[in-house]
Amino acid sequence: MRSTVADDLADPRTIMLDRGMADAHDGVDPVALTRWLAAEVPQVVTGDGPVTVERISGGHSNLTFRVVDAEGTRFALRRPPTGGVLATAHDMSREWRFLTALAGTGVPVAEPVAHCEDPGVLGAGFYLMGWVDGVVPGDREAGAAIPEAQRRACGLDAADVLADLHAVDPETVGLTDLYRPGRYLERQLRRWHKQAHAGAFTDLAAIDAAHRRLLAEMPDEPVAGVRIAHGDYRPGNLSFRDGRVAAIFDWELATLGEPLADLGWLVASWGRPGDDRPAITSGPTEAPGWPERDEVAARYAQRSGRSVEQLPYWTAFAYWRCACIGAGVWTRYAQGNMGATAEAGAELDLRREGVVADAEAALAALDR
């Protein structure tokens, strides 16, 4: 199976490909963290020794660590990657704002615990949140770990929770200053197309063709106005427990924008057995018992009261955006493996095929 962009962004094996694997707490000095926690966060019991720190996810995106205090209480810590990143692309304060804004709204998020903007502590800003028990189905194996009797309920609740997120008024929760004038979609099409062309990836014909069609066929702006858009809403960024979504994670791409962009991304990530099109994640919903894409979309429409007539366009946009991101990931992978093994060359070919397949899936979705 080909590597997928969403997996790259979540898989710790891909972190900083030109640096090799880091140790389990690279990016978090347990002693420095414990010193800061003892001074600033009474909720965390530090005891006589440093807290326990273990990295549990990361990649080209922000890193997540499990932190265990002296009494065995678990927390999760988020910080940017440890090198070669732009501060604007990994703004922990922005993630923190969405997390704290949504706490208490009924949208399931982890409990915000503490936020540190001082790079002198860990080398970059970070935040701490409460631990959420559940299964995060980032791949086929994890998706199958959810009991089959609960999978349908989990899938439908994912649609309900997305609708509930989009029902939150950005003004009510104090996020309207994040609004940017101009069309959200035009900005997105410009941003991702520029990124696709910025690197060494040259197989751009399908990306460019889809870009032209997405520009030509842009739908009207949403009647309800911009809402909170997660930006990466898929099973691998949700924690499921007892047939429900226990929490939404990874707010690094969150913005104020078009709600159907989130639904399109979710549908594009929703792989099913026998699919004739790629999924942007490696199959967590391919196990028996998960609802079909159409059922997820219909459930969202029912819960939100929003028309999903334009969903094919937003699904196409999701595939195209994934292809653009994939072109950038391909460049970083190539730069990190110059002169490497034949296996690395084969992986580059596989990734190239995946980028083209996503762009072609975008074109196919526009024809539906």
N, C-alpha and C positions, 0 to 999 in steps of 0.2 A: 504493500500500500504506500502511496506517495505521502511525503511529509506535508502537512498543511500549515498554513500561516498561523492560524489560531493556536495550533499546538506549539509552534515555534515560540510564540509569545508567552506560553505558559509553562514550557518544559524546562526544568533546571539543567538538562543536558546541553542546551543550546546557549547558555550564558556566555557572552563575550568569547566567541569562537576563536578569536586570535590570542586568547590568554590561557586557554585550557581550563580544566575544571578547578574550581576553588574549593576550599574546605567547607565544612558544614555550617560555619558561622562567618564566612567571609563577608565583610561589610558591616558586621556588628561585633564590636569588642565587648564581651560580656562584663568585664570589669568596669569599663567606662559607662556602659548602659546601667549597671547596677548602681554606680555612684549617682547618676542622674535620677534614677528612679527613687533612690533613698531620699534625695533632697526634694523632689518635685511631685512624686506620685504616692501618697500614703496608702492608696488602694493596693499597691503591690508590696508584699512582705519580702524584703531582701535578706533578712537574717544575717548570718556571719560570712557567707560566701557569695560569689557571683551567681546571678540567676542563670538557669540553663537556657541556651539558645541553639536552635536548629533550623536551618533553612528548609522550607517545605515547598516552595515554588519560586520560579523566576525564569529569566530568559533575557530577551531584548527588552522586556517590560520591567515594571517595578518588582522588587523582591519581597517575598513574604517569609517571615520567620515565626516559629513557635517559641514562645518565651514562657518558662515555668518558674514560678517564684518559690520561696522557701517553704511555703505551705502546700505546694503542689497545684496551685491555681494556675490555669493556662491563659495566656493572652496571645494575640497575633500582632506582630510588628511589621509595618510596611516602610520600605525605603527605596530610593532609586538604585539602579545598577551601579556597580562600583567603579566604572571607568568608561570613557569614550561616549558620554551622553551629554545632551543639552539640558540645562536646568529647566528651560521652558517646556521640554517634552516630558519631564518627570516631576511635575509640580505637586509635591506632597500637600502643600497648603490647600490646593484646589480639591484634591481628593478628600481632605479632611472637611472642607466646607460642605461638600455633598453629603458626607456621612453624618455630620452633625445636623445639617438641615433636615434630613429625612428621619432622624431619630424621633420617635414619638408620633410619626404620621400614620403608622399602620403598615407602611412599606417595610418588609423585613430586612434590616441591616444589623451588622454587629454593633455592640454598644461602644460608642466612642469613649476612650479612657484618657488619653493624653496626647498632646501634640508638641513636638520640639522643632523649632525653626533654627536653632543654633547649630551650624555645621561643625562646630568645635567638639561636639559630643561624639558623633559617629561619622563625621566627614560629609554629612548631608542631612537635610531635614528628614524627619520620620514621624510616624504616629503609632500609637498603641491602641488596640481595640480588644474587646472581649472575645474570647474563644467561642466558636459556634460549632457544636457537635452536629455531624451529618455526613452525608456522602456527597463529594463534589465530583460529578462524572465527567472528567476531562477526556476520557478515551473510552473505547468499547468495553474494556475490562471493568472499569469503574462503573459504567452504565449498567453492566450486567450484575454488579454487586448490589444494586437496589433490588429488593424482592420483587419478583414479577407481578405479584398482586398489587403492588404500590405504584408501578411504573405509569399506568394510565393517569392515575390521580396526580402524580408528580408532573407529568407533561401538561395537563390541563391547568394545574395550579401555576405553572410557569407563565402561562398565558394570562391568567387572572392577575398575578403579581405585576406583570408588565403593564397591564391596563391600569392597575392601581397606581403604579409609579407615574404614568402619564396623566393621571387625574390630579396629581399634586400641583397646586398653583405655585409657580416659581416666586411670585410676589409674596405670597403668604409665608413662605419659608425663607425669605430674604436672599434670593439668588438673582434678582432681576439685574443687578449690576454686571452679571456675566453675559448679558445679552449683547450681541454684536449687530449693528444695523446692516441691512442688506440681506440677500437671500442665503439661507443656510445651505441649500443644495448647490448653488453656484460656487460658494466657498469650498465646499467639499470636493466638487468636481475639479476645481482648479488646484486645490492642495494635493490631492492624491495623484492627479495626472503629472504634476510637476515632480512629485517624488518618484514616480515610475521612470521618468526620463533622467533623473539626477544621477543614477548609478551606472554600472557597467552592463546591465542587462539590456540586450539588443533585440530580443524577439518580441517586439512591441506592436506588431501589426494588429492583433486581435484586441489588445488594450486600446489602441488608438481608434479602431473601428467602433468599439463599444462606447468609448468616450464621445465620439461624434453623435451617436444615436441617443445617448443619455442627455446630451445637451439639447438636441433637437426635440426630444419628447418629454421635456421636463413638465411635471404636473404643476398645477397651481399651488400656491402656498397654503398650508393648512388653515381651514376656516377658524379653528379654535385657537390659532396662534401657536407660538413655540411652546414646547413643554420641556421637561427634564428628559433628555435622551442619554441613556447609559453609554452607548457607543460600542459596547462589546457584550451585548446581552445574549448569552448562550448557555447551554447546560454546564459547561466547564467553569462558568463564573457564578454558579448557583450552588448552594448547599441544600440538599434534600434530607428531610427527616420525617418518617411516618406519613409519607404520601403528600407532604407539603414542602414548599420552599421555606427553609429556615433562615436564609440570608442571601442577599445579593452582594457579591464581592467585586473588587477590582474596578474602581471608579476613575481610573486614570484617563479614560477617553470621554468622560461625561461632559455634557455641554447642554446648552439650551438650543433645541432644534426641532426637527421633524419627528414625531412619534413613530411614523411608519418606517423610518430608517431602522429603528430597533427591531420592529417586527420582521422586516425583510432580512435582517442579519440573523435573527432567530430561526426563521424558516430556512435560510440558506445553510445553516449549521445543522439542521434537523435531518440527518441521514436516516434512510430506511432500507430494509433488506431489498435487494434487487434494483437499487436505484440506477437510472440511466444518466445521472448527472452527479458531479462530485459534491461532497459536503465540505464545508470549510473547517470542520473538525473531524477527528478520526473516529467517528461512529459511535458515540455514547448512546444514541437513541436507536441504534440498529438492532438491539436485542428485542426479543418478543415482548409484547405488552405495552410498549410506548404508543401513544396516539399518532395518527397520521398528521402530516403537515397541514392538510386542509382542516382537520379538526382543531388543531392549535390556532390557526388563523380565525376560524369561525368562533372559537371560544373567546378570543381576544375581542372580536367585533361585538359579541354579545355583552361582554363585561364592560367594554369601554363606550359602547354606543357609537363607535367611529366606523365609517365605511372602510372596507379593505379592498375596494374595487381597484385601486391603484397598486395593490401589493405586488403584481408581477414586475412593475417598474422598480420598486424598492428592493425586491429580491435580486433583480439584475444589478442594481447599484451595489448591493452587498457583494455579489460575486466579483464585480469589477474592482471594487475597493480592495477586496482580498487579493486580487491579482496585482494591483499596484503595490500593496504592502509586500507581497511576495517577491516582486522585482527588487525591492530594497533589501529584503532578507537575503535573496540570492547574491546580491553584490557583497554584503557583509560576509556571507559564508565563503564566497570566492576569495575575498581578500584575506580571510583568516586561514585559508588552506592552499595558498599558492605553492606549487611545487610539492604538494602532499601526495598521498597514495592514490592508486587507481581507484580505490573504494571512494575516496573523496570526489574524484572526477565523476564516478557513477552517481554519487549523491547529487552533484551539481546538475547532471542531466535530468535526474528524477525531479528535482526542484524546478527546473526550467519547464519541464512538461506540465507540472502542476500549475504553474503560473499561467501558461497558455490555456490549459483546460479550464481554469477559473474564468478567464476572459471570454472564452468561447461559451461557457455556461451563461455568462451575462448576456451575450448576444441571443442565445437560445431563449432565455427568460423573457427578453423583450419581444420575442415573436409569439409568446403564449397569449 
